[in-house]
Amino acid sequence: MLNVHSNPDAPLTVDVMRRYVRVTHDDGVFVEFDFAIGWPELYVELVLPRPAFEDFCVRNQVVHMDPIPEQPTNQSDDEEI
């Protein structure tokens, strides 16, 4: 469990038993996802076949995170307004 204090000298603690998953793409065959341990904002990107992903989630007792909202794209300089 992350413990954030207003005192910068206070120690930070993290629950390394808490595992997080955020699916970023699922084509029905492979699942692309972010996987984090302890800190959901610090993750690695992984790809597994769907059955292996489902087993991975069960074995790690993951917490599923919401998808990251789509970022608006900037209009190209070539487009007319």
PyMOL commands that set and color helices and strands:
alter all, ss='L'
color gray80, all
select helices_A, chain A and resi 50-60
alter helices_A, ss='H'
color red, helices_A
select strands_A, chain A and resi 19-26+30-37+43-49+63-64
alter strands_A, ss='S'
color yellow, strands_A
deselect
rebuild
show_as cartoon
